[in-house]
Amino acid sequence: MKRIGLAAAFAVCGAGAALAANGERITVRGEVIDTWCYFSGVMGGPDAVVGSAHHTCALWCSAGGIPVGLLAEDGTVYMVLKVGDDSTSASGDTLLRVASHVLEADGLHYERDGIHYIVVEEVVADFDIETLNHTDYGVVPHFAIPEDARQ
């Protein structure tokens, strides 16, 4: 049994090396999002789940293990597989400090079945939270207060 496990581990490592060779180097600028709320629409749909109005939920989702994504300026969502040397950084505490931030990231891009992935090798720049949308959506985007009801 141990031999089979070791052989499988070597096969996975070899597949990972082959995958890395097939990645396309890109530099992309985009907002760090939690993918669950973005794709499910639970917080009012993709247009309402970015920026400061969604920051708290993005923290909870990331800390809870929801995969982190990078919403590029052209609308492409890249699933973040890894940041730097940290193999656990696709979700969890590692990315809490940049939730809802706009980043410029350099890394390897992969695409499979229409899904874009990025292995971020370097965060080139951190522009902090640029999308300030509390006035548009209220404290909780899904339950926004209509303009005529605000005081």
N, C-alpha and C positions, 0 to 999 in steps of 0.2 A: 504493500500500500504506500509506503513512504517513497519508493522509487517512482511510482506513478505520479504522486503529488509533485515530486521534484521535476520530473519530466514535463508535467503540465506547466509548472512555474517557468521553466526555461522556454517553453513554447509561447507562453504569454509574453515574456520579455522579448523574445524574437519578433513577435507580432507587433509589439509596441515600437520596436526599433524600425520596423518596416513602415509603420504608420507615420512615424516622425519624418521619415524620408519623403513621404508623399505630401506633407503639409506645404501650403503656400504661405510665404512670409507676407504679412500685412501689417499696416499701422492703421488703427481705427480709432475714431473719437466717438464716444457715446456715453449714455447714462447707465449706471449700474442699477439693474432692476431685479426684483424677485419674480421668477418666471410663473409661479402659480397665479398670483393676482393678475399679472399681465395677460396671460393666455386664457384664464378662466372667466375674466370679467367680473370677479367677485367684488371688486371695488369700483364698479361703474364702467368697466370696459377699458380697452387699451389706451384711449385718449385721456382717461382720468387717473391712471395709476403711475404717473411719473412725477418726479420732483418732490418738493417739500411736503405737499399735502399727503403723500403716501409714505413718507420717510419712516414713521414709527412701525407701520405694518411691514415695511421692507426689512427692518431690523429683526422683528419677530420671526418672519419667514426664514431669513438667512440663518438665524440662531437655531431655528427648528429643523434645519437640514434641507430646506427647499433650494433647489439649484439656482445659482445666480446667473443672470444674463447680462449682456451688454447690448443696449438698444442704440444702434448706430444712427448717425444723423440722417442717413438715407432710408431709415425704417427697418433695416435688417436687424434681426435679433440673433446674437451669437450666444450659444450656451457656453459658459465659462467652465472648462474642464479642469483648469489648474492655473495658478498664478505663481510664477517663479519656481522655486524648488519645493514648494509646499503642495504635496499631493492631496491634501484634504481641503484645499482652499476653494473648491467649487461651491461650497456652502459652509455654513457654520461661522464661528467667531472670527475667523481670519479676515473676512471681508466686511465686518460690521462697521469699521471706520470709514468705509467708502460707499456705504449704502446710499443711493440716490445721488451720488456724486457723478459728475461728468469727468471721464478719464480719457486720456490718449494712451492707447495700449499698443505695444508691438508684440507680435507673436505669430504662431502658426495657425492658419485657417484650414479647416477640414469641412467638407460638405458630404452628407450622405442622406439619401431619400428626402432631399429638400430642406434638411435641417443643417444650420450652420453652427459650427463649434469653433472655439478658439482656445489655444493653450497660450496664455499670456506669459511671455518671457520677461517683459519689463513694462512697468507702468511709467511711461515717458513723462506724463504730466497729470496732475490732479487739480481740476478746476473748481472743486467743491460743488455744492448744490447750486445749479444754475437755473433750474426750472422752479420758480417760486409761484406756486399756483393755489395757495390757500384762499386768495380772494375770489378765484374762479370757482372753486369746488367746496369751500367751507372746510371745517376741520376733518370731516370724514367725507371723501369724495362722493361716495354713493348717495349720501343724504344731503346733497348741496341745498343751500337755502336760495330760493329764486331771488333775483335782483330786486324785484318789487316788494319782497317781504323783509329785506334787510333794513336795519335801523341805523 
